Each structure stands twice: as structure tokens, then as C-alpha cells.
Amino acid sequence: MATRHDTAAPPVEGGAAPGRPSGGSPVDKEERRRAKLSRRWQRDARWSPYAFVSPFFLLFAAFGLFPLLYTGWASLHQVELTAPTDMTWVGLRNYTRIFDDDFFWNAAQNTLTIGIISTVPQLMMAMGIAHILNYKLRGSTFYRVAMLAPYATSIAAATLVFVLLYGRDYGMINWALDFVGVDPIAWQDDKWASQFAVSTIIIWRWTGYNALIYLAAMQAIPQDLYESAALDGASRWKQFLHVTLPSLRPTILFTVVVSTIGASQVFGEPLLFDPNKSASGGGEHQFQTLGLYLYEQGWVNQHLGRASAIAWAMFAILIVIGIINHVISRRLRASS
């Protein structure tokens, strides 16, 4: 009788145990794909904002930061426009000369005067116009667009029109003053008259722009405040004083600072208002601003080193204005 023996195949040394396929299961592939997408999404969320803002910083570095630093370096040298690569180190001499330069202080005084004459009436008129436009008026959209028309007008075109208006012998303003018995005024020769005329150009151009800023801030004020004031018997004038103005403190501060910075950089209006179209600001420098004096030193007298020092002095003035703005804004927030 044959005996049957159950036999098993001997194990194979070095053989691989049965397992998953080498490529992995579909579940593992999906998990790896999701992990890869998750890492890619994290990198995208982290670095994309920098990529979006990088064009601004690249342009600022090329056209803002580099000229600023190069101007600061040039201010420490004696360099002429005819040979801008030939620099002679003079240290702080260009800055010390500013303190003894009567023309610089005359330009600084004119800039301050024109800034005050143009900024204060401009912002007051803008506030009044915005208050009127804040009410429901027929054709309000037309009036708001009309407010931007002077701002959109070219400085050259606007200034040339004002030159015709302020002409001594043929100007419409002197013609109107003659009806009330006022002698003709030399608007381009007299110091105060010329500064007033230049200021009116600035007022005409920027009043509507500031009015729209005030209007936008007024429309953001909750109507509940006006309704409560009306229930307490407050007139519109009292509502304006006790509701509108306190709510507009940050906006007023912003427009004051921006207008002050703009006034310190006035250039086109006085340049074109001069009958000789020179950078001297009149025959006796009666309305020469810091911007004109900078241009005169750099491009007329061709002293780039001195012009660079003047530019940095103006930059220091703007920094002081910014510090004052920061201090005042902090105090306003603390008082609120």
C-alpha cells in the first residue's frame, strides 16, 4: 500500500514576501498627490503676496530709492551739470552754505507764505462745498464730476489762463477792479500780489479734489448721529460743528498734511507765472519757491551738488512735517 506524504515546497532563500505592488495602491497615490498639492499651496500662500507687490518695490528702488541715495551722495561733492561724473569731495560744505544763503531763506519764506495763503482758504472752501454736496441735490453727480475738472486740467494750461487774468494792462481782474476805483495792480511784480496770484492758481486746482475727500468722509458718518442731534433741537449749523467736524478730524489732519507737503513742492505754477518763464520767481525773486530755487541751482546755474543739498534739506522739512503729523494724530486718538 503506497503511503502519501504531504510535502511543501521549501522556502526560497532571499525571496520577497508577497506585498503591495511596486507602484503603490491608488489610495497611496492619492495621498501623495494631496500632500504634494498641500505643500505647493503653502508655498504659494506664503510667497505669492511678495510676488504681487514686488513690481512696486522694484520700480521704487529704480526710480525712488536709487535717485534719493545718489542725490545724497552728490550733495557731499562739488559736481557740475556739464561733467556729472567728475566729483570733488567737499563734505558738508554744500549744507553749511545753505545757512548763509539769503536766496534759500527767501525761497523758504515765500514757500511758507504761499503755502499758508493757498492751504487755509482751500481747505475751508473744500469743507463748505463738501457740506453742500452732502445733501440731496439734483444733478449731484454732475457737480461731483465738475469738482474734479480743475484737478484734471493741465498745470500749464491753467497757469497761462491765470496769467491772462492777472495781466497788468489787459487782465480781466484789473479791468474789474477799475470799475470800483482801484488802480491797476502789478500782479507779477509786487511781492504780496504775486504770491496771492500764485496761491489762487493752487486753490483753483485743488479745492475740488479736497472737497471730494471730505464728501466721502461725510458720507461715512452714521446718520443716527444727525438724527439724535435733530431730536435734541440742534440746527444744521450746530450739527455741522458738533457732529460733522469731530467726525472728520482724521480726514482734516490728512488733507492738512498732504496740502502742506504739496505746498512745499510748488513748482509749475510760479515757474509759468513768471513773465520771463525763468526759475528766478520774478525780477526780485518775490515768488520764488524752494522748488524753483532747486531747479535754478541745478539746471540753470548747473551746480548739481548744491541742488542735491537743497533737495535733502526739503526732504528733512517733509520728515519734520511727518513727525508733527504723527504726534498730532496720536493726541487726537488719545483724546477720542
Order of alpha helices (4+ residues) and beta strands (2+ residues): alpha-alpha-beta-beta-alpha-alpha-alpha-alpha-alpha-alpha-alpha-alpha-alpha-alpha-alpha-alpha
